[in-house]
Amino acid sequence: GTMAENPAAGPPKGGFGGFGGFFAKAQQLATQAVENARPVAEKVKERAAQLDTTKVREVVQQAGAQAQEALQRAQTAAEPQLAQARALADKQASNLAKVNAKTFLNANAQFGVPIENLSERGDDGLPLAAPRVPPVLEKMLSRLETTQADGFVSEGRPVFSLPADQQATRALAKAIDTNMATFNFANRDVHTVAALLRQFLVELPEPVLTWQLYDALIAASQCASEAEAAAAFRAAVDRLPPANKVVAARLVPFIARVAQEGKLDVGTISLSFGPSLMRPKRKEGALRSLMEDLPAICAAMESLIACSPALFP
């Protein structure tokens, strides 16, 4: 015999079977325990997930709120600088819009140049502390004022009564643009200087009293009483840029004196100066619109002349 045939030679079969049964039982119990534990585990997991997302959500919201607050604080802090930057950009844009080719090509140019270019720079071309009456304007007005004692009459003709010789006037304007220092206003014919003054005002890129104030000036002239009109004109004049204000304070009283002491009626003087002091900004049909606006402009100019002593004492 071999061992396999001898029952005493190895452990009884049943022994292994008993252990196997115990093992199976243990496995079953373990599985059962896992199964029992699973819902608890799922619950715990779910709770943890809930806790976490709520917590995370809270933290995120909090962080978001803080970021928002910080952003607002930064914006509030930066607002003055932003406003300043915006204002500066606007100013630069408006300055660039006012820079005309003429100033670029000729630093000595006097005609067709923005008022502030002439008012805010000294003879050396450097900026002045405060704007002045442009020297070219002052020279013309001074020359014309020599006739005031004679009621603004020269060679038997009222100043501003003669139609200008356009070609001659332009040639003289060109001579002044080339070199004003060598141009002697004092020995020029008064009527020629009157024509030059009108040319100077007409050629300004923007009227003396500015586009912006046109409506306010027309409204001022339509006030019921002269006192109201004077107050409305005063409010408008106060809004003028510094250079324009300085020029208006010199020019308007001069025009008023010509109207009051000269031989021409105020209507003629208003027609002569009104459109170069105030007019609306229009592009299409500019001439037609000016003809339409002329009655209102002349009425406003007459009213401004009447208010001049109160406005510019």
ZIRA-V989938 format. One record per helix or strand of 3 or more residues. SS is the DSSP state (H for helix, E for strand). FROM is the first residue (numbers start at 0). TO is the last residue. If there is no record, write none. Layout:
SS_FROM_TO ; SS_FROM_TO
//
This chain:
H_6_8 ; H_12_97 ; H_100_104 ; H_114_118 ; H_134_144 ; H_147_149 ; H_165_177 ; H_179_181 ; H_189_202 ; H_213_220 ; H_225_237 ; H_241_260 ; H_265_276 ; H_285_310
//
